[in-house]
């Protein structure tokens, strides 16, 4: 059984063949599919993957930084923005 946490890290290391095998397995096994659905539902309130408001806040910070760079008369360049709520 695949772990729920952290969803992003796990998804990043799954090979395409593993993904396909898991998809077929879930498609054929109703109990496993329901179990995964229940675990995802329980994790969605604390998992960053489901934090739409946090993602939007971070994206807005990126856009504000891009606008500030433009207003300074600078062209496009790389920069970093700390995620909202992250420890500095």
Phi and psi in degrees as a GROMACS rama.xvg file:
@    title "Ramachandran Plot"
@    xaxis  label "Phi"
@    yaxis  label "Psi"
@TYPE xy
-78.2128  140.947  UNK-2
-74.4062  154.964  UNK-3
-85.0695  -38.6492  UNK-4
-106.746  140.332  UNK-5
-81.1666  132.477  UNK-6
-60.0036  -44.5211  UNK-7
-63.2908  -45.7721  UNK-8
-63.6716  -40.5485  UNK-9
-66.4251  -45.0471  UNK-10
-61.1658  -31.9645  UNK-11
-70.2915  -22.2553  UNK-12
-106.067  6.1046  UNK-13
-82.8268  127.738  UNK-14
-76.7183  153.082  UNK-15
-53.3213  -40.5449  UNK-16
-64.7564  -41.2051  UNK-17
-62.1206  -42.2086  UNK-18
-60.2868  -46.021  UNK-19
-63.0049  -45.1126  UNK-20
-61.7361  -41.7468  UNK-21
-66.0157  -40.9497  UNK-22
-61.6258  -43.7832  UNK-23
-64.7508  -44.634  UNK-24
-57.8317  -46.0566  UNK-25
-68.1965  -34.2341  UNK-26
-66.5584  -29.5802  UNK-27
-95.1437  -19.0505  UNK-28
-116.838  97.913  UNK-29
-59.3799  -40.764  UNK-30
-64.2567  -42.9877  UNK-31
-66.2982  -39.2305  UNK-32
-62.2764  -44.5031  UNK-33
-65.4745  -38.0905  UNK-34
-63.2795  -45.5365  UNK-35
-62.8545  -43.1913  UNK-36
-59.3218  -42.9399  UNK-37
-65.4871  -42.0684  UNK-38
-66.9776  -38.8349  UNK-39
-64.5567  -41.9482  UNK-40
-62.0838  -40.281  UNK-41
-69.7336  -34.5211  UNK-42
-82.192  -19.1542  UNK-43
-63.8027  -22.7245  UNK-44
-79.2884  -17.3573  UNK-45
-121.157  -9.928  UNK-46
-86.8659  129.886  UNK-47
-57.361  -26.5347  UNK-48
-58.4244  -30.8671  UNK-49
-101.986  8.56159  UNK-50
-88.3792  77.0253  UNK-51
-63.1336  -43.2465  UNK-52
-61.7126  -40.9025  UNK-53
-65.4713  -41.1673  UNK-54
-62.108  -45.1251  UNK-55
-62.2513  -43.1997  UNK-56
-60.9972  -43.232  UNK-57
-65.3511  -41.0744  UNK-58
-64.3852  -39.9699  UNK-59
-62.9653  -37.9902  UNK-60
-63.7128  -38.5836  UNK-61
-62.6764  -47.0823  UNK-62
-62.5105  -40.1961  UNK-63
-63.1254  -40.6211  UNK-64
-66.0734  -41.1628  UNK-65
-61.3881  -41.6093  UNK-66
-65.6202  -40.2858  UNK-67
-62.0893  -42.061  UNK-68
-62.2269  -43.2235  UNK-69
-61.7241  -44.6353  UNK-70
-65.2009  -24.8821  UNK-71
-76.3369  -4.79019  UNK-72
83.6542  13.7806  UNK-73
-93.8621  153.796  UNK-74
-85.467  -177.132  UNK-75
-58.4363  140.049  UNK-76
-158.472  162.944  UNK-77
-75.947  146.973  UNK-78
-157.657  164.872  UNK-79
-119.733  143.933  UNK-80
-126.806  127.535  UNK-81
-73.7253  135.978  UNK-82
-60.3306  142.974  UNK-83
-58.0891  133.128  UNK-84
85.3702  -4.53506  UNK-85
-78.6306  146.066  UNK-86
-69.502  134.459  UNK-87
